[in-house]
Amino acid sequence: MVEDKIILGIDPGTTVLGYGLIHVKKNKIELVNFGIIQLHKLPTQPDKLKKIYDRLDSIIREFKPDEMAIEAPFFGKNVQSMLKLGRAQGVAIAACLAHNIPFEEYTPKRIKQSITGNGAASKEQVAAMLQKLLNFEDMPKYLDATDGLATAVCHHFSKGVGENNKAKVGGWNDFIKNNPNRKLR
């Protein structure tokens, strides 16, 4: 079966949310669009969440992605920041679910690892690698945009198996069951 799909990647945030869209046809990846949703001027958390939902709804209607990948929140020391980030992520997921788009989560370390080969890579290193991979000239002012793009590319490289699907990838018994023609010598 020939793969032909658009993947929306999201780097959730409550000040700046990054997004990126790629088109995968066969095994070729093309940049569709990437950018940010500016939220820092909005006065309240509910205003920010509404803006996230409305803008992502608009992006989904315009580009019609087949799948969505989102960066999973990392555990920090500031509980209030974690709650706000989790809400932003939940609203982004809700926008996709409202359009029946399946989603998957990826940790920041896994996203960086899939793009650069280094799970501790900087935002600048990730952006530079994406610039080479997807052949775009101008680096965005906010690297949240390339972080969203990286999430979409990670989803493609991971064949759609992220944090939500880890349980579906079994051990040796599942491997043997799914590969009956493979034998030990």
C-alpha positions as CSV (number, residue, x, y, z in Angstrom):
1,M,0.0,0.0,0.0
2,V,1.4,3.4,-1.0
3,E,1.6,5.8,1.9
4,D,0.1,9.3,1.3
5,K,-0.9,11.3,4.3
6,I,-0.5,14.7,6.0
7,I,0.8,14.7,9.5
8,L,0.2,17.7,11.9
9,G,2.8,18.0,14.6
10,I,2.2,20.2,17.7
11,D,4.6,21.6,20.4
12,P,2.1,22.7,23.0
13,G,2.6,25.9,25.0
14,T,0.7,28.5,26.8
15,T,2.8,31.4,25.6
16,V,3.7,30.2,22.1
17,L,2.3,26.9,20.5
18,G,4.3,25.6,17.6
19,Y,2.9,23.5,14.8
20,G,4.1,21.9,11.6
21,L,2.6,19.9,8.8
22,I,4.4,17.5,6.5
23,H,3.1,15.5,3.5
24,V,4.4,11.9,3.3
25,K,4.0,10.3,-0.1
26,K,5.5,6.9,-0.5
27,N,8.6,7.5,1.7
28,K,9.3,11.1,0.7
29,I,8.6,13.9,3.2
30,E,7.7,17.4,2.0
31,L,7.1,20.5,4.1
32,V,3.5,21.7,3.9
33,N,3.5,24.5,6.5
34,F,4.8,25.5,9.9
35,G,4.3,28.3,12.3
36,I,3.2,29.4,15.8
37,I,0.1,30.5,17.6
38,Q,1.0,33.5,19.7
39,L,-0.7,33.5,23.1
40,H,1.3,35.8,25.4
41,K,-0.9,38.8,24.8
42,L,-4.1,37.1,25.9
43,P,-5.1,38.0,29.5
44,T,-6.5,34.7,30.9
45,Q,-5.8,31.0,30.7
46,P,-9.4,30.3,29.3
47,D,-8.7,32.9,26.5
48,K,-5.5,31.1,25.6
49,L,-7.2,27.7,25.5
50,K,-10.0,29.0,23.3
51,K,-7.4,30.6,20.9
52,I,-5.5,27.3,20.7
53,Y,-8.7,25.4,19.9
54,D,-10.0,27.9,17.4
55,R,-6.7,28.3,15.6
56,L,-6.0,24.5,15.4
57,D,-9.6,23.9,14.2
58,S,-8.9,26.4,11.4
59,I,-5.5,24.8,10.5
60,I,-7.2,21.3,10.5
61,R,-10.0,22.6,8.2
62,E,-7.4,24.2,5.8
63,F,-4.8,21.4,5.6
64,K,-6.9,18.3,6.4
65,P,-4.3,16.3,8.2
66,D,-4.7,12.5,8.5
67,E,-2.8,12.1,11.7
68,M,-1.6,14.3,14.6
69,A,1.5,14.0,16.7
70,I,2.0,16.0,19.9
71,E,4.9,16.5,22.3
72,A,4.1,14.9,25.6
73,P,4.5,17.2,28.7
74,F,7.8,16.7,30.5
75,F,7.8,16.6,34.3
76,G,9.1,19.9,35.7
77,K,9.4,21.3,39.2
78,N,6.7,24.0,38.7
79,V,3.3,22.3,39.2
80,Q,1.4,25.3,37.9
81,S,3.3,25.4,34.7
82,M,2.7,21.7,34.2
83,L,-1.0,22.1,34.7
84,K,-1.2,25.0,32.2
85,L,0.9,23.0,29.7
86,G,-1.3,19.9,30.2
87,R,-4.4,22.0,29.5
88,A,-2.9,23.3,26.3
89,Q,-2.0,19.8,25.2
90,G,-5.6,18.6,26.1
91,V,-7.2,21.3,24.1
92,A,-5.0,20.6,21.1
93,I,-5.9,16.9,21.3
94,A,-9.6,17.8,21.6
95,A,-9.4,19.9,18.4
96,C,-8.0,16.9,16.6
97,L,-10.5,14.5,18.1
98,A,-13.3,16.8,17.1
99,H,-12.3,16.1,13.5
100,N,-11.7,12.3,14.1
101,I,-8.0,12.6,13.6
102,P,-6.0,10.0,15.4
103,F,-3.1,11.3,17.6
104,E,0.1,10.0,19.2
105,E,2.4,11.5,21.9
106,Y,6.2,11.6,21.8
107,T,8.5,12.7,24.6
108,P,10.8,15.6,23.9
109,K,13.9,13.4,24.2
110,R,12.5,10.9,21.7
111,I,11.6,13.7,19.2
112,K,15.2,15.1,19.5
113,Q,16.7,11.7,19.1
114,S,14.7,10.9,16.0
115,I,15.7,14.1,14.3
116,T,19.3,14.6,15.3
117,G,20.4,11.3,16.8
118,N,20.9,13.0,20.2
119,G,18.1,13.1,22.8
120,A,19.7,16.0,24.5
121,A,20.0,18.2,21.3
122,S,19.2,21.9,21.5
123,K,16.3,23.6,19.7
124,E,18.8,25.1,17.3
125,Q,20.3,21.7,16.4
126,V,16.8,20.2,15.8
127,A,15.9,23.3,13.6
128,A,19.1,23.0,11.6
129,M,18.6,19.3,10.9
130,L,15.0,19.9,9.8
131,Q,16.2,22.8,7.6
132,K,18.4,20.3,5.7
133,L,15.9,17.5,5.7
134,L,12.9,19.6,4.5
135,N,14.9,22.1,2.5
136,F,13.5,25.4,3.8
137,E,15.5,28.6,3.7
138,D,14.4,31.0,6.4
139,M,14.7,29.9,10.0
140,P,11.6,31.0,12.0
141,K,11.9,33.6,14.7
142,Y,10.3,31.2,17.2
143,L,11.8,27.7,17.2
144,D,8.5,26.4,18.7
145,A,7.5,26.2,15.0
146,T,10.4,23.8,14.2
147,D,9.6,21.9,17.4
148,G,6.1,21.3,16.1
149,L,7.6,20.3,12.7
150,A,10.0,17.9,14.5
151,T,7.1,16.2,16.2
152,A,5.4,15.5,12.9
153,V,8.7,14.1,11.4
154,C,9.3,12.0,14.5
155,H,5.8,10.5,14.1
156,H,6.6,9.6,10.5
157,F,10.1,8.1,11.5
158,S,8.4,6.2,14.3
159,K,5.8,4.7,12.0
160,G,3.1,6.1,14.3
161,V,4.2,4.2,17.4
162,G,4.5,6.7,20.3
163,E,3.8,6.8,24.0
164,N,0.1,5.8,23.5
165,N,0.9,2.7,21.4
166,K,3.9,1.4,23.4
167,A,1.6,-1.2,25.1
168,K,0.7,-2.5,21.6
169,V,4.3,-3.4,20.9
170,G,4.8,-6.7,22.8
171,G,7.7,-8.9,23.7
172,W,9.1,-12.1,22.2
173,N,5.8,-13.9,22.2
174,D,4.1,-11.2,20.1
175,F,7.2,-11.1,17.8
176,I,7.1,-14.9,17.2
177,K,3.3,-14.8,16.7
178,N,3.6,-11.9,14.2
179,N,6.6,-13.5,12.4
180,P,5.9,-17.2,12.0
181,N,8.4,-17.6,9.1
182,R,11.3,-16.5,11.2
183,K,13.2,-19.5,12.8
184,L,16.1,-19.8,15.1
185,R,19.1,-21.8,13.7
